[in-house]
Amino acid sequence: MKIESVVIVINNLMGKQQYGIAREVMMKEWMRITEPLHYQLLSSEAKELMKVIAKEKENFDFISLSEKDKRILNLLNEAVREVKLPYAKKIFIEHKELIKKAHSQKWLTADARFMCFAWEKNA
């Protein structure tokens, strides 16, 4: 598809508030859309979405965790918050490598990080 057609499709999707589909098209055509001449053809809403996507691409941590990993970390947070410590410790032991990663630490609450630190010292 020609880049001009892609820009028109993106602008139409943004006008219809179909942001998810517009985002997918932008990600697929990222290299061509980010060229200055093509970028100028985008609507103001599309340009704003491009800025958000660019910021996410800069912050690699955002995409380095899968949905499953995020779910596991949220389970750990919830277990610590509800003081289900044996269950939280089980999650910690089963997913120790995931939890040790620096970008995973950003997903944990302060209490969960503290408990993981304590379990790490006892192990």
N, C-alpha and C positions, 0 to 999 in steps of 0.2 A: 504494500500500500504506500502511496506517495505520502511524504511527510505533511504536505498541506492537508490531505484528507485526514490524517491522524490528528492534526491540530483541531480541525473542525469537529471531529468525533469527540475529542476531549472537551472542547468548549460546550458542545451540545449536552454531554453527560453532566458536566458541572452545572449547566443551566437547569437540568432536570433533577438536580440534587442526587445523582447516582454516583456518589463519591467513591465507593468501593470499586466499581467497574472502571471509573476514570483513573483511579490509582493503579489498577492492574495494567491499563494501557500505557500509562506513563512509565511504569517500571519496565515494561517490555520494550518501549521505544526510548529509553532514557538517554542513550548516546545521541540520538538525532534531535530530540526535543531540547536538550540543553545547549544546543548551538545558538548563539545570540540572535540570529535572524529568525529562527523558528520560535524561540522563547518569546520574542516580542509579539508574535501572532496569538499567543495564548490570552485568554480573558484574565481579568484581575483575580478571580476566584481560583482559576487554574494555576496562576503564578504563585498564589499563597500555598496551594497544595504542593507545588513543586518545592517551595522553601521548606515545608515540613518534611517532605521525603528526603531532601538533601541533608537536613539536620539529622534525620534518622540514619542516613548512610554514613555520616561522620561519626556518629555514636554507634560503633559496631556492637556494643553490648546489647543494644536493643534487639538485634537479629541473631545474636549468637546463642540465645536460649530458645529451645523449641517450646511449643505449647505444653508438651508433656513435662518438660523440666520446670516450667513456670507453675504448673499445677502441683507438682511435687513440693516445690518451695512454699507455695501457698498452703498446702496441707500441713507442712511443718510449722509455719507461722500460726495456723489455726490451732494445732495441737498444743503448742506452747501457750498460746493465749488462753485456752480453755483448761490449762494445767493437766493435760493428759500426757504427762512426761514419759511414761513407759512407751506409749505409742510414738511420741515425738522422737525418742531415742532410737526406736526401731527404724523409723524413717531415716534418721541421721546415719545409722550404721549401714543400712542398705544402699544409701546414695551419698556416701562419704566423698567420693571424687567430685560429684556435681556440686556439693555444698562447699567444698574447699575453693572452688573457682572464684576469682575476684568479682566477676560480674554477677555471680549468684549471690554474693554477699549483699549486693545492693537490693536484692529482692527480699531479703530477710529483715524482720523487725529487729529492734535492738535486743529485745528479750530472747528471741530465737538465736541471734548471733552469740549472745552471752552463754546460753545453754550449750550451743555447739562447741564453743570454746572450752567450756567446762568438761564436756564429754570427751573432747579431743585430748585434754590433759590427763583424764583418767584412763584413757585407752592405752 
